[in-house]
Amino acid sequence: MEDEVLARVRASAPRRWMGIAMLATIGGLSIYVALAAPPALIWQLFLLAVGALALFMAERLRRATELTLELTETELRDSGGRVLARVADIQSLDSSFFAFKPSNGFLIRTKTPAARAWRPGLWWRVGRRIGIGGVTPGSQTKMMAEILSAMLARRDQDSQTS
């Protein structure tokens, strides 16, 4: 029962492909301009670097959004097996309008910091903060946030009564 998945969040296919297409277009156009109508050498190098970076990010977005986020009773993980946070380590959850969070997502604060990580369009982690969302549907992330909030409230209530 501990390993039962309570909620899943996967990237929305139209948003996923739109993001990949936009990054690939920026990369392709930057490289095309740098080679077809070469400006001064410094600008040509800059355009080539921007183009290469945009194409690299398009590939990172494509790979990252193949994954699914899963919430169980004990942890929040991705389908690749990487644990984002243990439920016992989560301090708070913020899905308010003014929270510094990804689009259609929520922000988790943990009790202990972890190494920085980023899966474009799906989640990021900096220190004690984990942002969930991006190219994900708001309905899935909202459901995950509500289930996680209920789990945290139950945990806090259990710790106060004991």
Backbone as CSV, one residue per row, in Angstrom:
resi,resn,N_x,N_y,N_z,CA_x,CA_y,CA_z,C_x,C_y,C_z
1,MET,0.832,-1.198,0.000,0.000,0.000,0.000,0.871,1.253,0.000
2,GLU,2.072,1.146,0.591,2.969,2.295,0.660,3.414,2.763,-0.714
3,ASP,3.566,1.828,-1.645,4.077,2.157,-2.970,2.961,2.475,-3.971
4,GLU,1.726,2.486,-3.513,0.599,2.795,-4.394,0.667,4.264,-4.820
5,VAL,0.518,4.497,-6.097,0.579,5.852,-6.627,-0.754,6.543,-6.384
6,LEU,-0.707,7.659,-5.635,-1.920,8.411,-5.300,-2.277,9.441,-6.365
7,ALA,-1.256,10.003,-6.998,-1.481,11.010,-8.040,-0.324,10.985,-9.026
8,ARG,-0.657,11.255,-10.286,0.353,11.332,-11.348,0.225,12.660,-12.073
9,VAL,1.369,13.188,-12.468,1.406,14.405,-13.287,2.303,14.111,-14.475
10,ARG,1.745,14.240,-15.672,2.556,14.075,-16.886,2.360,15.288,-17.775
11,ALA,3.353,15.565,-18.582,3.336,16.743,-19.442,2.185,16.657,-20.440
12,SER,1.552,17.799,-20.670,0.507,17.911,-21.665,1.162,17.849,-23.043
13,ALA,0.706,16.948,-23.904,1.336,16.759,-25.218,1.364,18.042,-26.055
14,PRO,0.279,18.798,-26.177,0.362,20.019,-26.988,1.356,21.048,-26.437
15,ARG,1.367,21.244,-25.120,2.306,22.194,-24.516,3.739,21.698,-24.663
16,ARG,3.915,20.419,-24.485,5.240,19.820,-24.609,5.803,20.071,-25.997
17,TRP,5.051,19.723,-27.019,5.544,19.863,-28.385,5.649,21.322,-28.806
18,MET,4.784,22.174,-28.271,4.885,23.604,-28.580,6.178,24.180,-28.007
19,GLY,6.513,23.813,-26.786,7.756,24.289,-26.172,8.976,23.787,-26.912
20,ILE,8.965,22.509,-27.277,10.087,21.936,-28.022,10.218,22.631,-29.377
21,ALA,9.101,22.837,-30.061,9.121,23.480,-31.379,9.625,24.919,-31.293
22,MET,9.203,25.643,-30.260,9.665,27.033,-30.118,11.168,27.094,-29.885
23,LEU,11.676,26.251,-29.003,13.116,26.249,-28.743,13.905,25.822,-29.980
24,ALA,13.412,24.801,-30.682,14.103,24.345,-31.888,14.069,25.422,-32.968
25,THR,12.963,26.145,-33.077,12.861,27.225,-34.068,13.835,28.352,-33.750
26,ILE,13.894,28.742,-32.490,14.852,29.783,-32.092,16.282,29.334,-32.407
27,GLY,16.584,28.083,-32.074,17.919,27.558,-32.355,18.226,27.522,-33.836
28,GLY,17.298,27.006,-34.619,17.509,26.913,-36.058,17.645,28.271,-36.719
29,LEU,16.775,29.208,-36.325,16.845,30.554,-36.912,18.135,31.279,-36.535
30,SER,18.567,31.120,-35.294,19.813,31.767,-34.859,21.002,31.247,-35.658
31,ILE,21.064,29.947,-35.823,22.160,29.356,-36.586,22.062,29.756,-38.059
32,TYR,20.855,29.768,-38.610,20.662,30.167,-40.009,21.135,31.602,-40.248
33,VAL,20.719,32.523,-39.368,21.125,33.929,-39.526,22.647,34.061,-39.410
34,ALA,23.237,33.321,-38.473,24.690,33.397,-38.285,25.451,32.914,-39.514
35,LEU,24.895,31.928,-40.241,25.603,31.365,-41.392,25.197,31.990,-42.724
36,ALA,23.927,32.383,-42.854,23.437,32.908,-44.137,23.828,34.369,-44.355
37,ALA,23.755,35.155,-43.330,24.106,36.582,-43.427,25.039,36.913,-42.277
38,PRO,26.277,36.469,-42.355,27.171,36.606,-41.208,27.431,38.072,-40.823
39,PRO,27.095,38.398,-39.583,27.432,39.732,-39.072,28.905,39.747,-38.635
40,ALA,29.280,40.721,-37.861,30.641,40.765,-37.313,30.927,39.454,-36.583
41,LEU,32.167,39.077,-36.514,32.557,37.773,-35.970,32.004,37.532,-34.558
42,ILE,32.069,38.548,-33.707,31.587,38.369,-32.330,30.090,38.064,-32.315
43,TRP,29.326,38.737,-33.177,27.885,38.491,-33.246,27.581,37.144,-33.889
44,GLN,28.385,36.738,-34.825,28.197,35.430,-35.439,28.423,34.335,-34.401
45,LEU,29.472,34.473,-33.597,29.730,33.499,-32.528,28.605,33.499,-31.502
46,PHE,28.123,34.715,-31.185,27.010,34.823,-30.239,25.765,34.106,-30.776
47,LEU,25.412,34.343,-32.039,24.243,33.696,-32.639,24.405,32.179,-32.704
48,LEU,25.601,31.714,-33.017,25.853,30.272,-33.033,25.704,29.670,-31.635
49,ALA,26.209,30.384,-30.634,26.091,29.903,-29.251,24.626,29.879,-28.807
50,VAL,23.880,30.936,-29.121,22.453,30.975,-28.764,21.703,29.849,-29.461
51,GLY,22.008,29.644,-30.736,21.351,28.574,-31.486,21.647,27.202,-30.916
52,ALA,22.907,26.957,-30.600,23.290,25.662,-30.033,22.643,25.454,-28.666
53,LEU,22.626,26.503,-27.857,22.000,26.405,-26.535,20.499,26.138,-26.652
54,ALA,19.819,26.810,-27.564,18.380,26.599,-27.749,18.095,25.171,-28.221
55,LEU,18.902,24.649,-29.129,18.709,23.264,-29.585,18.989,22.269,-28.457
56,PHE,20.014,22.548,-27.660,20.317,21.705,-26.502,19.146,21.702,-25.519
57,MET,18.576,22.895,-25.270,17.442,22.988,-24.337,16.185,22.308,-24.895
58,ALA,15.992,22.359,-26.195,14.858,21.660,-26.806,14.979,20.160,-26.558
59,GLU,16.184,19.632,-26.697,16.393,18.207,-26.438,16.220,17.874,-24.956
60,ARG,16.715,18.732,-24.077,16.514,18.520,-22.627,15.035,18.532,-22.271
61,LEU,14.278,19.465,-22.856,12.838,19.536,-22.616,12.151,18.279,-23.128
62,ARG,12.535,17.810,-24.302,11.932,16.595,-24.860,12.164,15.391,-23.950
63,ARG,13.392,15.238,-23.488,13.705,14.097,-22.617,13.025,14.203,-21.259
64,ALA,13.040,15.388,-20.675,12.478,15.570,-19.332,10.973,15.348,-19.325
65,THR,10.298,15.806,-20.361,8.837,15.714,-20.357,8.324,14.343,-20.777
66,GLU,9.230,13.413,-21.066,8.819,12.022,-21.250,8.500,11.379,-19.912
67,LEU,9.042,11.943,-18.831,8.852,11.395,-17.486,7.492,11.788,-16.914
68,THR,7.091,11.068,-15.886,5.861,11.335,-15.155,6.214,11.505,-13.689
69,LEU,5.566,12.439,-13.001,5.751,12.586,-11.558,4.706,11.729,-10.853
70,GLU,5.120,11.058,-9.790,4.235,10.168,-9.042,4.306,10.500,-7.558
71,LEU,3.146,10.587,-6.935,3.052,10.814,-5.493,2.562,9.539,-4.829
72,THR,3.348,9.043,-3.862,2.930,7.890,-3.063,2.777,8.345,-1.615
73,GLU,2.451,7.450,-0.739,2.300,7.783,0.692,3.600,8.276,1.299
74,THR,4.735,7.831,0.748,6.024,8.143,1.368,6.888,9.130,0.605
75,GLU,6.662,9.287,-0.725,7.566,10.123,-1.503,6.918,10.692,-2.757
76,LEU,7.578,11.725,-3.261,7.261,12.299,-4.568,8.454,11.965,-5.446
77,ARG,8.215,11.258,-6.550,9.300,10.779,-7.406,8.916,10.926,-8.869
78,ASP,9.910,10.757,-9.735,9.585,10.722,-11.153,9.586,9.270,-11.619
79,SER,9.079,9.044,-12.816,8.945,7.668,-13.307,10.299,7.031,-13.589
80,GLY,11.350,7.806,-13.621,12.698,7.272,-13.766,13.269,6.749,-12.457
81,GLY,12.542,6.951,-11.350,12.975,6.460,-10.052,13.637,7.506,-9.171
82,ARG,13.845,8.712,-9.672,14.487,9.769,-8.882,13.497,10.323,-7.857
83,VAL,13.895,10.326,-6.588,13.051,10.842,-5.519,13.263,12.352,-5.416
84,LEU,12.179,13.116,-5.598,12.254,14.564,-5.479,12.210,14.970,-4.016
85,ALA,11.291,14.357,-3.258,11.158,14.659,-1.827,10.438,13.522,-1.126
86,ARG,10.839,13.269,0.082,10.100,12.326,0.937,9.006,13.129,1.632
87,VAL,7.845,12.550,1.785,6.720,13.257,2.403,7.066,13.666,3.824
88,ALA,7.809,12.842,4.536,8.208,13.167,5.903,9.117,14.392,5.962
89,ASP,9.806,14.701,4.871,10.744,15.825,4.827,10.090,17.119,4.333
90,ILE,8.850,17.044,3.881,8.183,18.242,3.350,7.708,19.117,4.504
91,GLN,8.109,20.369,4.460,7.730,21.334,5.496,6.424,22.028,5.143
92,SER,6.309,22.507,3.894,5.093,23.216,3.484,4.895,23.114,1.984
93,LEU,3.694,23.482,1.569,3.326,23.483,0.161,2.652,24.809,-0.142
94,ASP,3.023,25.439,-1.237,2.452,26.740,-1.590,1.995,26.711,-3.045
95,SER,0.708,26.896,-3.248,0.186,26.963,-4.615,-0.567,28.270,-4.835
96,SER,-0.251,29.268,-4.019,-0.946,30.547,-4.124,-0.562,31.281,-5.399
97,PHE,-1.335,32.275,-5.733,-1.165,33.031,-6.966,0.197,33.714,-7.033
98,PHE,0.684,34.235,-5.913,1.923,35.003,-5.902,3.157,34.179,-5.538
99,ALA,3.019,32.884,-5.406,4.167,32.032,-5.088,5.111,31.969,-6.284
100,PHE,6.404,31.890,-6.011,7.400,31.732,-7.071,7.399,30.266,-7.465
101,LYS,6.530,29.917,-8.410,6.319,28.533,-8.798,6.215,28.431,-10.310
102,PRO,6.387,27.225,-10.852,6.217,27.058,-12.297,4.758,27.259,-12.710
103,SER,4.557,27.482,-13.987,3.211,27.618,-14.537,2.396,26.356,-14.248
104,ASN,1.149,26.530,-13.886,0.234,25.419,-13.575,0.783,24.502,-12.489
105,GLY,1.525,25.034,-11.541,2.160,24.165,-10.569,2.080,24.651,-9.143
106,PHE,2.977,24.135,-8.328,3.037,24.484,-6.918,4.478,24.399,-6.436
107,LEU,4.711,24.934,-5.253,6.043,24.992,-4.666,6.056,24.199,-3.358
108,ILE,7.067,23.376,-3.198,7.250,22.591,-1.982,8.491,23.116,-1.272
109,ARG,8.406,23.249,0.055,9.587,23.573,0.864,9.881,22.365,1.744
110,THR,11.119,21.918,1.689,11.516,20.760,2.487,12.276,21.216,3.729
111,LYS,12.439,20.305,4.669,13.162,20.619,5.901,14.670,20.625,5.686
112,THR,15.127,19.794,4.762,16.567,19.712,4.491,16.849,20.082,3.041
113,PRO,17.955,20.774,2.801,18.293,21.131,1.414,18.818,19.925,0.642
114,ALA,18.707,20.010,-0.667,19.242,18.960,-1.543,19.955,19.629,-2.711
115,ALA,20.653,18.839,-3.473,21.402,19.360,-4.620,20.460,19.941,-5.668
116,ARG,20.953,20.957,-6.376,20.151,21.564,-7.441,19.899,20.557,-8.550
117,ALA,18.699,20.604,-9.100,18.343,19.739,-10.221,17.242,20.421,-11.012
118,TRP,17.139,20.044,-12.290,16.133,20.681,-13.140,15.743,19.730,-14.255
119,ARG,14.467,19.531,-14.395,13.895,18.807,-15.522,12.959,19.800,-16.204
120,PRO,13.445,20.453,-17.281,12.682,21.541,-17.907,11.252,21.135,-18.223
121,GLY,10.336,22.002,-17.841,8.926,21.769,-18.123,8.227,20.878,-17.126
122,LEU,8.956,20.286,-16.181,8.352,19.341,-15.249,8.598,19.723,-13.786
123,TRP,9.856,19.907,-13.401,10.166,20.299,-12.025,11.581,20.860,-11.941
124,TRP,11.831,21.586,-10.854,13.168,22.082,-10.533,13.343,22.059,-9.022
125,ARG,14.610,22.017,-8.590,14.910,22.046,-7.152,16.122,22.933,-6.928
126,VAL,15.992,23.853,-5.975,17.085,24.718,-5.552,17.053,24.733,-4.027
127,GLY,18.045,24.113,-3.416,18.115,24.084,-1.955,16.923,23.358,-1.349
128,ARG,16.135,24.108,-0.579,14.969,23.522,0.095,13.678,23.689,-0.700
129,ARG,13.739,24.329,-1.858,12.536,24.575,-2.659,12.478,23.644,-3.867
130,ILE,11.273,23.113,-4.109,11.028,22.275,-5.278,9.802,22.837,-5.982
131,GLY,9.959,23.177,-7.246,8.850,23.672,-8.050,8.347,22.575,-8.958
132,ILE,7.052,22.308,-8.897,6.425,21.277,-9.722,5.517,21.976,-10.723
133,GLY,5.639,21.641,-12.002,4.769,22.222,-13.024,5.579,22.685,-14.214
134,GLY,4.919,23.389,-15.095,5.555,23.885,-16.315,4.650,23.601,-17.490
135,VAL,4.930,22.539,-18.231,4.087,22.162,-19.365,3.062,21.106,-18.938
136,THR,2.788,21.062,-17.660,1.848,20.091,-17.103,0.437,20.685,-17.043
137,PRO,-0.593,19.841,-17.121,-1.963,20.347,-16.992,-2.236,20.811,-15.563
138,GLY,-2.905,21.939,-15.448,-3.226,22.480,-14.130,-4.100,21.554,-13.309
139,SER,-4.979,20.796,-13.963,-5.869,19.894,-13.221,-5.079,18.804,-12.504
140,GLN,-4.048,18.269,-13.155,-3.248,17.208,-12.531,-2.400,17.752,-11.384
141,THR,-1.780,18.895,-11.584,-0.936,19.443,-10.522,-1.780,19.929,-9.353
142,LYS,-2.969,20.455,-9.637,-3.839,20.892,-8.548,-4.291,19.701,-7.711
143,MET,-4.632,18.597,-8.375,-5.039,17.403,-7.636,-3.885,16.875,-6.783
144,MET,-2.665,16.850,-7.362,-1.509,16.385,-6.593,-1.258,17.300,-5.397
145,ALA,-1.362,18.610,-5.596,-1.143,19.560,-4.506,-2.179,19.375,-3.405
146,GLU,-3.428,19.153,-3.773,-4.474,18.959,-2.766,-4.279,17.668,-1.988
147,ILE,-3.910,16.595,-2.660,-3.653,15.324,-1.971,-2.458,15.478,-1.033
148,LEU,-1.414,16.126,-1.507,-0.229,16.340,-0.675,-0.538,17.237,0.515
149,SER,-1.350,18.269,0.310,-1.761,19.144,1.420,-2.532,18.361,2.473
150,ALA,-3.429,17.489,2.033,-4.190,16.663,2.973,-3.267,15.718,3.738
151,MET,-2.276,15.152,3.055,-1.317,14.265,3.721,-0.507,15.031,4.767
152,LEU,-0.092,16.253,4.431,0.671,17.071,5.379,-0.178,17.484,6.570
153,ALA,-1.435,17.843,6.314,-2.332,18.221,7.404,-2.563,17.044,8.344
154,ARG,-2.772,15.851,7.771,-2.967,14.647,8.594,-1.711,14.349,9.406
155,ARG,-0.549,14.502,8.783,0.715,14.254,9.488,0.886,15.228,10.645
156,ASP,0.605,16.526,10.390,0.740,17.537,11.442,-0.256,17.299,12.572
157,GLN,-1.469,16.895,12.216,-2.487,16.622,13.234,-2.093,15.420,14.080
158,ASP,-1.560,14.388,13.437,-1.114,13.195,14.167,0.039,13.522,15.106
159,SER,0.942,14.399,14.676,2.086,14.748,15.530,1.659,15.625,16.707
160,GLN,0.594,16.400,16.562,0.099,17.242,17.666,-0.666,16.417,18.706
161,THR,-1.383,15.389,18.262,-2.164,14.593,19.193,-1.311,13.578,19.944
162,SER,-0.144,13.241,19.418,0.681,12.253,20.117,1.722,12.876,21.000
